[in-house]
Amino acid sequence: MTVNKHNNSPIRFYFENKFEQFLNKNPNYKKYCQYKQNKINNSIDLDVWFDDRQYFGDLKAHTVNTNILGNDKQTVIKAILNFKKIWYVVFSHHTIKDKKGITTKFWNQALNNRGGSKKKKLDSYLSRMKSSVKLNDFVVLEINNSNQKYLSDFKQGKNSNNNSRNTKISIKKADIENDNFVIYRQKL
């Protein structure tokens, strides 16, 4: 399956959008899981709530053969303390870069049209922008008290105001391959 982003949101939002659409079209699944966003300070900012089992999760997309960048470390710790575990539903993909700049220009123009700060250069972010991705597999990862010791810290650097960004968790590629976190895996 290939997901072309030219007419969609960036890949990191694409799956969340599709998940929310799926739940809206199939409300009977909401008794099992719900798409939630809670951006309030000091809240648990994870986007999926598994209602029947009472714990949080999150949707992730990442490039095949790389580490998975997770959420804010303090959020993950708080969720595990309060709910004993969290789940990540992770879609792995092969990345096709935007060498011609078509997606980059489209995206930056869309941002300009929304208002706020304007991108002066429509080709900014060109070296990192994806034009499409080819889905490879998905895994469900469980992070709990027993396996959280395998998590790595990912330091994000500084914000534009020079304040340090919060540390995120990272799950090493090797720990996904050796099933330290994997509870389900499916090739797509």
Secondary structure, DSSP 8 states (H G I E B T S, - for coil): -EEE-TTS--HHHHHHHHHHHHHHH-GGGGGT-EE----STTS---SEEETTTTEEEEEEEEETTS-EEEEEHHHHHHHHHHHSEEEEEEEEEEEEE-TTSHHHHHHHHHHHHH-SS--S-TTTTTTT-EEEEEEEEEEEEEEETTTGGG-EEE---B-TTS-B---EEEE-HHHHHTTSSEEEEEE-
